[in-house]
Amino acid sequence: MMYTTAICNQAGMENAELSTLAVMLAQVVLTAAACMLVETAGRRSLMQSAGLLMFLAHMGLSYYMAALDRGWWAPSWLALAALGVFIVGFATGLGPIPWL
């Protein structure tokens, strides 16, 4: 999340700071939802699904960065989608659950 602005800049977003603000707002909203969801869905299932989402997001972003360096096919939507998937995974799992 520290590199959200850099990732958005690299993906060609016109206003990367506004995109970063939107990502952080989504994190707050999803964290609040996770706090309410943790009692019904359970900590274990939320942590497992969040870990899977974060893994997939890291793999997508890793491919995007490696492909840019090598000149391969690397659409900008891949980086933005990976960033969004990571935020969903983090905000519903590893972000709030250890503190609850």
DRENKEVO-502607 format. One record per residue (C-alpha): residue number from 0; residue in one letter; x, y, z. Coordinates in Angstrom, 3 decimals, padded with zeros to 6 digits, m for minus. Example, Ala and Ser with C-alpha at 12.3 -4.5 7.8 and 13.67 -1.06 7.14 Angstrom:
<sites>
SITE, nudren, torti, x, y, z
SITE, 0, A, 012.300, m004.500, 007.800 $
SITE, 1, S, 013.670, m001.060, 007.140 $
</sites>
This chain:
<sites>
SITE, nudren, torti, x, y, z
SITE, 0, M, 000.000, 000.000, 000.000 $
SITE, 1, M, 003.002, 002.249, 000.338 $
SITE, 2, Y, 003.589, 001.995, m003.413 $
SITE, 3, T, 000.025, 002.594, m004.581 $
SITE, 4, T, 000.863, 005.952, m006.138 $
SITE, 5, A, 003.914, 004.549, m007.931 $
SITE, 6, I, 001.937, 001.577, m009.257 $
SITE, 7, C, m000.852, 003.855, m010.503 $
SITE, 8, N, 001.698, 006.150, m012.154 $
SITE, 9, Q, 003.382, 003.209, m013.836 $
SITE, 10, A, 000.017, 001.885, m015.009 $
SITE, 11, G, m000.693, 005.205, m016.719 $
SITE, 12, M, m003.285, 006.730, m014.409 $
SITE, 13, E, m003.689, 010.445, m015.038 $
SITE, 14, N, m004.257, 011.350, m011.389 $
SITE, 15, A, m002.413, 008.769, m009.317 $
SITE, 16, E, m002.933, 010.635, m006.047 $
SITE, 17, L, m006.699, 010.527, m006.484 $
SITE, 18, S, m006.482, 006.829, m007.283 $
SITE, 19, T, m004.469, 006.299, m004.105 $
SITE, 20, L, m007.119, 008.151, m002.118 $
SITE, 21, A, m009.812, 005.905, m003.615 $
SITE, 22, V, m007.816, 002.800, m002.681 $
SITE, 23, M, m007.416, 003.982, 000.905 $
SITE, 24, L, m011.116, 004.819, 001.150 $
SITE, 25, A, m011.956, 001.335, m000.108 $
SITE, 26, Q, m009.658, m000.102, 002.542 $
SITE, 27, V, m011.485, 001.744, 005.312 $
SITE, 28, V, m014.896, 000.629, 004.048 $
SITE, 29, L, m013.813, m002.997, 003.601 $
SITE, 30, T, m012.148, m003.057, 007.016 $
SITE, 31, A, m015.396, m001.894, 008.623 $
SITE, 32, A, m017.263, m004.603, 006.709 $
SITE, 33, A, m014.749, m007.230, 007.829 $
SITE, 34, C, m015.209, m006.217, 011.462 $
SITE, 35, M, m018.912, m006.986, 011.167 $
SITE, 36, L, m018.375, m010.088, 009.040 $
SITE, 37, V, m015.827, m011.749, 011.315 $
SITE, 38, E, m018.463, m012.983, 013.774 $
SITE, 39, T, m020.631, m014.618, 011.124 $
SITE, 40, A, m018.050, m015.918, 008.649 $
SITE, 41, G, m015.377, m016.798, 011.176 $
SITE, 42, R, m011.784, m015.740, 011.485 $
SITE, 43, R, m010.268, m018.805, 009.893 $
SITE, 44, S, m012.282, m018.681, 006.677 $
SITE, 45, L, m011.702, m014.947, 006.306 $
SITE, 46, M, m007.964, m015.310, 006.855 $
SITE, 47, Q, m007.707, m018.185, 004.363 $
SITE, 48, S, m009.679, m016.429, 001.655 $
SITE, 49, A, m007.794, m013.175, 002.270 $
SITE, 50, G, m004.467, m014.980, 002.052 $
SITE, 51, L, m005.471, m016.552, m001.260 $
SITE, 52, L, m006.592, m013.198, m002.666 $
SITE, 53, M, m003.378, m011.519, m001.583 $
SITE, 54, F, m001.305, m014.340, m003.087 $
SITE, 55, L, m003.092, m014.031, m006.425 $
SITE, 56, A, m002.691, m010.256, m006.360 $
SITE, 57, H, 001.026, m010.544, m005.682 $
SITE, 58, M, 001.428, m013.018, m008.523 $
SITE, 59, G, m000.415, m010.705, m010.926 $
SITE, 60, L, 001.590, m007.672, m009.885 $
SITE, 61, S, 004.838, m009.640, m010.055 $
SITE, 62, Y, 004.049, m010.708, m013.593 $
SITE, 63, Y, 003.192, m007.121, m014.534 $
SITE, 64, M, 006.476, m005.730, m013.173 $
SITE, 65, A, 008.576, m008.514, m014.713 $
SITE, 66, A, 006.798, m008.191, m018.053 $
SITE, 67, L, 007.431, m004.447, m018.154 $
SITE, 68, D, 011.147, m005.007, m017.623 $
SITE, 69, R, 011.345, m007.651, m020.340 $
SITE, 70, G, 009.083, m005.990, m022.897 $
SITE, 71, W, 006.385, m008.655, m022.712 $
SITE, 72, W, 002.638, m008.165, m022.815 $
SITE, 73, A, 001.745, m006.172, m019.700 $
SITE, 74, P, m001.615, m004.392, m019.796 $
SITE, 75, S, m002.052, m001.600, m017.272 $
SITE, 76, W, m005.374, m003.014, m016.142 $
SITE, 77, L, m003.496, m006.024, m014.750 $
SITE, 78, A, m001.604, m003.855, m012.271 $
SITE, 79, L, m004.742, m001.989, m011.248 $
SITE, 80, A, m006.767, m005.189, m010.886 $
SITE, 81, A, m004.009, m006.781, m008.804 $
SITE, 82, L, m003.924, m003.709, m006.589 $
SITE, 83, G, m007.689, m003.864, m006.113 $
SITE, 84, V, m007.652, m007.585, m005.333 $
SITE, 85, F, m004.850, m007.056, m002.830 $
SITE, 86, I, m006.778, m004.304, m001.039 $
SITE, 87, V, m009.867, m006.510, m000.818 $
SITE, 88, G, m007.797, m009.370, 000.592 $
SITE, 89, F, m005.848, m007.263, 003.050 $
SITE, 90, A, m008.822, m005.242, 004.303 $
SITE, 91, T, m010.911, m008.343, 004.914 $
SITE, 92, G, m008.205, m010.496, 006.457 $
SITE, 93, L, m004.720, m009.623, 007.594 $
SITE, 94, G, m005.534, m005.964, 008.167 $
SITE, 95, P, m008.251, m006.064, 010.838 $
SITE, 96, I, m008.565, m009.661, 012.041 $
SITE, 97, P, m005.367, m009.871, 014.145 $
SITE, 98, W, m006.563, m006.786, 016.014 $
SITE, 99, L, m010.086, m008.078, 016.707 $
</sites>
